[in-house]
Amino acid sequence: MIRNGCFKVHTILAIVCFICAGSVDMSRLKSANEAFAMTAAQKQKLLSGNQKNFTGQKFIKADLRNAKLANAVFQGADLTGANLRGADLRNCDFTRAKLVRADLLSANCEGVSFMSANCEGANFTSANLRSADFTLASLRDCAFLFGSKPFPSTLLKAENLQGVSITHLNKHGISFKNKNMKGCRLKNCDLKSSIFVNTNLSSAQISYGGSYENADFTGANLDGVTFQGNPNFKNAKVHVKYAGILQGKVKNYETIRFYN
């Protein structure tokens, strides 16, 4: 018992001495802490326009609201949690960048490359996404509000659309074929004649009305889908096994083309 107690005390003392002797690399701890906040010098470089290449740099939780950053290169950069609200990001290159939980509310992202970028949880509400490239980007849990804003066709080439929130998208005949949109939220969207063939829409929320007239849900997974606001399903094509979840929840139920 005593020997065990002495061993524990000696072990604790050894650890304390080890730290006090400077054996722990405190510079690494400092660097790790600084990685979570953008330095004043970095922000000044960004805002001054004197530097345009930020490849691989860290701007975690950076406050870049309304920043003028057009044509800047952020390839492989880490902008996790960055505030880019209202920023001018025209023609920026975020290829393979990390934009997890970044806030791009009302940002001008015209011509931006988000190719292979990790944008999970990012907020693109009311952003200008004209000609933006989302090819192979991860958009899991991202938020989009289009309204009169242009819809970038490359959004349909994204790698991951699980949990994505799409509001006020008015686009007819687009194809979500074979996409994984599990848990997505489609709010007041006009997607007449759109294609959801073999799309995974399980646990999706279709709310605030909207229209899916003539939409093709052949092979789509609608398990656990909830409907609010009586979306229009006139002449939509749906498997008969989903008749129960649609009845009383959508407009023009009697016109739905159920197949077995």
Phi, psi and omega in degrees: 000311182294318180299318179297319180295317179296321180299317180296317180297315180297323179296314180297316180298322180295320180294317179298315180296322180300317180289314182295330182286355177086015181291337177280132181284091183293335179296327178291320178297320179295317180297320180296322180291319181293336181295342183269000180215138180285134180283159179298324181295318178297316181296320180297320178298318181295314186281336181284337180081006181281344180228137182237351182250112181238034182305126175074002183276163182254127176226049184292128180059026180294141176266098183239034179301130176061017180292147178263099188235019183308137176072009179285153180251120180238034182302125178069008180284158180250108178243036180305125177070011181292145177262105182245027181301128176070008183288149175269102184247021184307129175062020175288157180245106178252028180304126180061017178282164178251113182238034182301125179059021176289148182252107180248032179306123177059018177286152177267101183252027181298127177074011182284142174261116172250025184302126178059019179278150175265101183251022186303127178078006181286151181254109179253020183304125177061016176285149175276108184251023180303126178063015176290149183246112180253020182304124178063014176283149175267116184246025181303130177063019176283159179241129178232134172231116187264301185060241179272359181286147181291147178263120180281122183298335181289350175300332180280356177255008179294154183283325186219121178241019179296134175070008181292144178250118181240119184240138176054043174269117180247090184214120183266144171074018179276159186245122172254024185305131176066011181278148174265102181242032181305131177072013180288164177234117179251109187248118177049050180260140174256097185240045179306139175061018179281160186249120177241033182296124180059024178277137176272103179248020182302138179064016178287158176242117177252107192227173180056038177074229184095175182225132176235032180301131180063013177289149182251110180255026180302124178075002181287146176268109181251019180300127176075010179290138177246145182238135176223143177084011177053064176298151183277118179245030182302124177060017176291152180255117186221147177294142185299336181293345179260009180302321183296319183282343180270328185297127180080358182246343183230157176281151176058038178305321185293345181263354182299136179270088180282138176234159182245000000 
